[in-house]
């Protein structure tokens, strides 16, 4: 989980990339990412400012944090595997949006590397679904 300042820093980084964009599509992509991280920063700030006003989990739930984290990781792995199995049959616009979102999950300076890794993974496994039929 990022802090509002970390989200704002990431948004600022994309703001810098907007100014150095070489194409209209690249500019729009960076502007979209800048807006997204600004909204995330605003949301985190609101949560921080209103922490005392929101409903919190019972005390015993807090001790289950490690178990819940493992469970959530398992769920994310299952969802990811299901997504990969359906990747070739998904609409191209959805594929592009998912790719863009996944590629922006890492650190700003590592975004290009992460996007390359994701692209290579998808390319490597693009025919796996057809082989299983």
N, C-alpha and C positions, 0 to 999 in steps of 0.2 A: 504494500500500500504506500503510495506516495503522499507527501505532504503538499499543502497548497503551493508552497514556494517551489517545490520540485516540479509540480505541474506547470507553474508559471514560467519556470526556467526553460522547460521543454517547449512550451508555447512560444517563448521568446526566440528560441533557436530556430523554430520553423518560420517565425516572422523574418528572421535574417535570411533564411533560405528563399522566402518569397521574393525578397529584393534581388537575389542573385539568380532567380529562375531563368532558364533559357528558352522556355516555351510556355504558351498560355496554359496547356494542360498541366505542366509541372507547377506553374504558379497557382492554379486552382487547387491542386492536390495539397500543396504546402499551406495554402490559406485554410483549407478544410481541416487539416491537422492542427493548425494554430488555433482555430476556433474550438475544436474538440478538446484540446488540452486546456484552453482557457475555461471552458465549461466545467471540466473536471476539477480545475483549481477552485472555481466558484462553489461547486458542490462540496468539495472537501472543506472549504472555509465555512460554509453554512453548517455542515455537520459539526465542525469544531466549535463554532460559536453557539450552537444550540444543543450541545451534548447533554446538558442537564434537563432539557425539555423533551428528549426522545425516550421511548421505551427501551430498556436494556434487558438483555437475557438474564435469567436467574443466575445466581452465583455458581451453582454446580455446572452450568453450561460453560462457564469460562474455563474451568479446569479440563474440559473436554476439547480444548482448542487444538491440541496436537492430533487427536483422533479425528476431529473434524477436518483438519488440514489434509490428512492422509486420504480421508474419504473424498474430499473435494478434488484432490489430485487424481484419484482413481476415476471419478466421474468425468473430469476434463479429458483424461486419456481415452475413455470410452467414447465420449462425444467426438473427439478428434479422429479416432479410428473410423467411426461411423461416417464422418464428413469425408474422409479420404475415400472410403468405399463408394460414396455417391458423387465424388468430385467430377468425373467425366460426364455425368448426366445432369449436372447442375447448370443453370443458365450462365452464360459467359459474364454477364453483368454481376451476378452474385459471386462467381469465382473471383472476379477482379476486386470487388469490394472486400471479400474475406481476405484475399491476398494483401490488399493495402492495409487493412486493419491489423492483420497478424504481423506484417512487416514494420509497423510503427510501435510495436509493443516493447522493443528493446530500448537501449540508450540511444540518444540522438546520433551520436557519432558512429554507432554500430548499425544504424538502420540499413545502409546499403549492403553490409555483410549479411545481416539477417535475411533481407529480402532475397539475396543470392542463394543462401542456404535453403530457404523455403522453395524457391523456384527449382533448384536442383532436386530437392526431395520430390516435389510434385512431378517433375519430368521423369525421374527414375521410377516412380510408382504409377505413372499414368496408364500403363497397360496391365497392371496387376488385376484389376477388376475383370478385364476381358479374359485373362488366363484362368480365373476361377470358374467361369461359366462352362 
